[in-house]
């Protein structure tokens, strides 16, 4: 009897971990120091610039474990993050278009590494973004990281 219950429990744990939605935030108003441990005494690994999108992997008290666009993991103080959503362009010469259609007129080209504000959450394979210069349009979700 204990083996089937164990297997059932394990199946529920696996199913719940697969169903967990990705949580993305961005670095808040100031740049953020990333550490190798959830403590100010940890080794400083990197300074994340303001607005950089990060994936929250784990929350531990006042600390969060984050993943960046390169896939690197580090710890940061949760209070330094913002719910504002940003994305980073993955591909060189990615097109921002006037409509969510591959045939729509391009309004801008964005190079790899460009930071954009996420205006609308993805409803399909397209997302609505805004550049800091005010240009707004649609990009393929596959061209960015942070959603």
Buried (B, 14 or more C-beta within 10 A) or exposed (E): EEEEEEEEEEEEEEEEEEEEEEEBBBBBEEBBBBBEBBEEEBEEBBEBEBBBBBBBBEEEEEBBBBBBBEEEBBBBBBEBBEEBBBBBBBBEEBBBBEEBEEEBEEBBEBEEEBBBBBEEEBEEEBBBBBBEEEEBBBBBBEBBBBB
